[in-house]
Amino acid sequence: MSNLLIGVLGALVATNQPAALSNLVTQTTGISVAAIDTNSPVEKELQKIEDDDDAAAAEVDGWIRENDKFAAEGAGVPQAEMNRRIRARFEPSRKAYEDFIRRHPDYARGRVAYASFLHDLGDEEGEMEQLLKAREVDATIPSIWNNLGNYYGEHGPLTNAFVCYEKAIQLDPSEPVYYQNFGTTVYLYRKDVKEFYHINEQQVFDKALALYAKATKLDPTNFVLASDVAMTYYGIKPLRTNDALAAWTNALNLASDESDREGVYLHLARINMSAGRFAEAQARLDSVTNPMYNDLKKRLARNLNEKEHPETVTNEPPAAAEATDPAPTNSPGRVP
């Protein structure tokens, strides 16, 4: 299934959505990954199923967007009915995958593709079953380990997650998603990382940032990735001011529209304010003009005034506190 429905479809039909990142693997060495023969009849058959799946996903995405628009006007289809329509639309794809696997049980990539399909429909147990069977057939496919990692990141055990991402990276060190997932896992589960790798908290942050740096090197124009990297600095104490500013400046340079750029201005204002650089913070706030950011801009402006001019603080309730340790925004990246 295409990434078109990630999050949207999951929120609509899944009972348990992926929450964090992690996975399970055994440590082995130097296994090469065979290239996919795109001309083989079996692979062509699987590709046809995936193409049909993507077409269904695009159609359903259109339904969801249209229904959201109608719902805002008080005329949307009830969620239960929308769920029924979605499941009915994907039923031919489900049957096609199941028939393919029945006829080609040892074609591991087919099981990986079906696992991704089940994941997007919220059937995580079915996804896990297919991933484990795919691993039995061909443990050299790196996406198996990555996707197992995403599953174990939600369901545990967390320590298996670290090994899984390491395995995926070992098998394909050129895929940025694997480094990004591993880095986010390290960042989110610092206590487990400290115990597993016998390192202190600052070393945990260094490890997460090193993994992010590798992901960024492989995917240097990815704004979402750059923003996730920058976001991690909020959780690092003491604040690494210059590094945080550099990370947010990198994200700013990658922003594709003014809305994204103004969102980054707010982060730059916050970092500068935390570092006592009040003039720089004010300049960034002054650059924000989009009404969608008005509330956050006002809160930051009030916080800035309280920090810069503490003598003016009244007995009014303090400005709403900013999140002190926001997690990266991405769901675990999946590679079919």
HELIX and SHEET records of a PDB file:
HELIX    1   1 ASN A    3  LEU A    5  5                                   3    
HELIX    2   2 VAL A    8  VAL A   13  1                                   6    
HELIX    3   3 PRO A   41  ALA A   72  1                                  32    
HELIX    4   4 GLN A   79  ARG A  103  1                                  25    
HELIX    5   5 ALA A  108  ASP A  120  1                                  13    
HELIX    6   6 GLU A  124  VAL A  137  1                                  14    
HELIX    7   7 PRO A  142  HIS A  155  1                                  14    
HELIX    8   8 LEU A  158  LEU A  171  1                                  14    
HELIX    9   9 PRO A  176  LEU A  188  1                                  13    
HELIX   10  10 ARG A  190  TYR A  197  1                                   8    
HELIX   11  11 GLU A  201  LEU A  218  1                                  18    
HELIX   12  12 PHE A  223  MET A  231  1                                   9    
HELIX   13  13 THR A  232  GLY A  235  5                                   4    
HELIX   14  14 THR A  241  LEU A  254  1                                  14    
HELIX   15  15 GLU A  258  SER A  274  1                                  17    
HELIX   16  16 PHE A  278  ASP A  286  1                                   9    
HELIX   17  17 PRO A  291  TYR A  293  5                                   3    
HELIX   18  18 ASN A  294  GLU A  308  1                                  15    
HELIX   19  19 PRO A  310  THR A  312  5                                   3    
END                                                                             
